[in-house]
Amino acid sequence: VTDNHAEITYKPPTGVDENNDYFAKKESNLTVQNGDIAIDMLVLLGNRPIVTVDKFRTYYKLEDCTIAVDRLANVGIFVELELETDDVSYGLKKIQEISKKIGLKESAIDILPYRDIMLAEQYNHQGE
């Protein structure tokens, strides 16, 4: 939720191919007009907040790929590449191309959701 944008995103568990070469997930996004009302509705439906993900996101476009650069408060900077396609082979090839163009290293891939990263950060700094 921000001053001018509120969105609810559902992301299912991350799927990894049989060779552990890539991971992908289909996410669903719902833009809402009032973030406070959306939060109230989620709580009324039985959900409970477990962590706040405080991030600032900047979008870039390179060819048909969306690059999101996220700065997570007290954690660091993360880059997410998104490509919408039904052709997995093309998608993988394109993501690898773009990753190489912008200098991302395969060794830096993290498949944990921000929720888990933030929970780990909170746990590591308990009692400080």
GIGIRA-V226629 format. One record per backbone hydrogen bond with DSSP energy under -0.5 kcal/mol. CO is the residue of the C=O (numbers start at 0). NH is the residue of the N-H. If there is no record, write none. Layout:
co: <CO CO>
nh: <NH NH>
This chain:
co: <4 5 6 7 8 9 14 16 21 23 24 25 27 29 31 33 34 35 36 37 38 39 40 41 42 50 51 52 53 55 57 59 61 64 64 65 65 66 66 67 67 68 69 69 70 70 71 71 75 77 79 81 82 85 86 87 88 89 90 91 92 93 94 95 96 97 98 98 99 104 105 112 112 113 114 115 116 117 118 119 120 122 124>
nh: <1 31 8 29 10 27 23 19 16 14 26 11 9 7 5 37 38 39 40 41 42 43 44 46 45 52 53 54 72 70 68 66 64 61 66 67 81 59 68 69 79 57 71 77 55 72 74 75 71 69 67 65 84 87 90 91 92 93 94 95 96 97 98 99 100 101 102 103 102 107 108 115 116 117 118 119 120 121 122 123 124 125 127>
